[in-house]
């Protein structure tokens, strides 16, 4: 009972701050399909594929395994000072797919991940997506976050030499994605796809050291 009170209190605080602005009310939040008792399922496709990264603000996160999101693509937009380049989003794209990591996280940490994703600042917004764990056919609902300012063109249809800086992640951020994908046992062909993404060459030394990214090959 005490645990439930803590969870409800955290969610009420988050809602009062606007951290769940796309969800109308506490009951709607608790009724989302990704909520499982006092935990929720979360699909991380960017830096939060890496356990060292997600545990910075969400220490209760426990990896379930690699998961596939069909009919979306991974893309990049919105430059981040934290990462010294653009950050990842998912964009509905028929026939494409995104691999990521499925996590279970304590419901009391939901306001923390909303805060990490800048929901109250209008940077990302939460969305329920349906993913398939590697080797399974059944779809599983999970919470994911996509940029509110989505890219207007498909990154993979642009010649590499014409990709604007505003669509390029930093070297450090891309290394984080690659390390997280490998750590999560994402298929090798998708890891190779990540490595092929053009980055802006910027290195964030603090995050590189904190997440031990220096030796990650791109």
N, C-alpha and C positions, 0 to 999 in steps of 0.2 A: 504493500500500500504506500509506504514511504517513497519507494522508487517511482511509482505512478504519479505521486504528487509532484516530485521533482521534475519529471518529464513534462507534465502539464504546465507547470510554472514556467519552464524554459520556453515552451512553445508559445505561451501567452505573451511572454516578454518579446519574443521574436516577432510575433504578429503585431504587437503594439508598435514596434520599431519599423514595421513595413518589410521585414525580411522575407515574408511570403506573400508579396503583393499580388502574385498571380493566382493565389489560392484564397477562396473566400471563406474565412472563418476557421476556427479550431477544429470543428467537427469534420469539415471537408478535408483538412490536413490528415487527421487520424483515419479517415476512410479511404485514403489513397491506396491503390493496390500494392504499392511497394512497402507499405507499413506492415510489419510482422510482429505484433505484440509490442514489446518495448524496444524493438529494433526496426531498421529499414534497410532496404537493398539499394545500393548506389552503384552506378556504372561510371567508372572513370576512364576517359579516353585520352586525356592529356597528361599533365604532370602527375596527376593522382593515380596513374598506374603504378607509380613507384612508392613502395611502402615507407621509405624514409620521408618522402614528401607528404604523403597523406597524414602520417602520424604527427606532423608538426602541429596541426590544429585539430586533428581527429584521432586521438590516441586509442579509441575503442575500435577502430576499423580492423576487420579481419577479412583476409582475402578468401573468396570462395573459389575463383579460378578465372581463366580467360573467357571472354564472352563476345559474341558477334552481334552487331546491330546491323540488320539488313536495310537496304534502301535509304541509307544516309552516306555522306562522305565526310571525311575529315578535312577541314579547311582552316585558314588562319586569317585573322583580322584584329583590329584594335590593338594598338601598341601599348605595352605594359612597361612601366618604369621598373617594376620588380624583376622582370625577366629580360629587359633591354631589347625587346622586339615584340612582334605580334604573338597572340596567344590562340589556342586551339578552340574550335567550335565544331559542331556537327550540323550539317545542312541536308534536308531531305533531298535525295537524289536517287531516282529509280535505277536499280541495277547495280549500284555501288554498295559499299559496305564499310563498316568501321569495326575494328577490333579494339577491345579495351579490357578492363579488369572489373569483375563483379565483386563488390564488397558488402559485408553486413556491418552496420554501424549502429551503436546505441542511439535510440531516439533522442536522448538528452543532448546528443552532439549535432542534431539537425540544424539548430541555429548557428553552430560554429561553422558548418560547411557552407551554409547560406552566406555567412559573413565572409568566408574565404573567397567565395565566388562573386562578391560584390553585388549581391541581389538588391540590397537596399539602396545602392548607388545606381542601379539600373544598368549594370555592366552585363551580368548574366541573368537568365531567368530559368527557374526549374521546369522540368518537363518529365512526364512519365513516358519511358520508352520500353519496348519489349525486346529483350535480348535472348540469345541462345547460348548456353554454356557449350564450350568446345566438346564436340562429340555427342551432343544431345539435340533432339528435335523439338522439344517442348520450349515454348517461349516463357520468359520470366519477366515480370514487371520490375522496373528499377528507376530510381531517380537519376536524372542527368541534368546537365546545365548547358545551355547554348547561349551564345552572345545575342544580346538584344539588337545589335547592329550587325546583321549578317552580311557576308560578302556578296556582292552583286554578280560576280562571275565565278566560274569554276576554275580553281587554281590549276588543275591538271590539264586544262585546255589552253593554258597560256604558255607561250614559249618561255623557257627559263630565263632568258636574258631580258624579258619584258615584264617580269614579275615585280611590282612596285615594292619598295622597302616596307610600306605599311602592311604588306601581306607576307613578310618574311619573319619567321621566328629567329631568335638569337641562336647561336651555336649551343649555348648552355641549355636553353629550353629544349632544343631538339635532342640533345644528348640525354636529357631527363626522360623524354618520351621513349627513346630507344632503350635506355637502361630499364625503364619500367616495363616495357613490352617484353623484353627478354626475361626479366625477373618473373613476369606473370605467365610465361610459356605461351605467348601469342605466336601464331604460325610464322615461320621464317620469312615467307614471301612478303608478309605485311611489315616485318621488321626492315626488310630491304627497301620497301616502299617508303618507310619513314626516313631511312638513311638517305634516300634520293631527293628529299625535299630541300629546296634551296633555302639557306639560312643567310643572315646578314653578317655573319662573322663575329658578332659581338659576344664577349665572354663576361659573364657576371661572376667575378672571382669568389664572392661570398657564397653564392648558391652552389658554385662548382665545388668548393671545399666542403660545404655543409652536406651535400648530397653525394660527394665522392664521384664526380662526373668526369674528372680530368682524363681518364684512360678510355672513355667510351668512344669507339670509332664511328665516324660518320662516312 
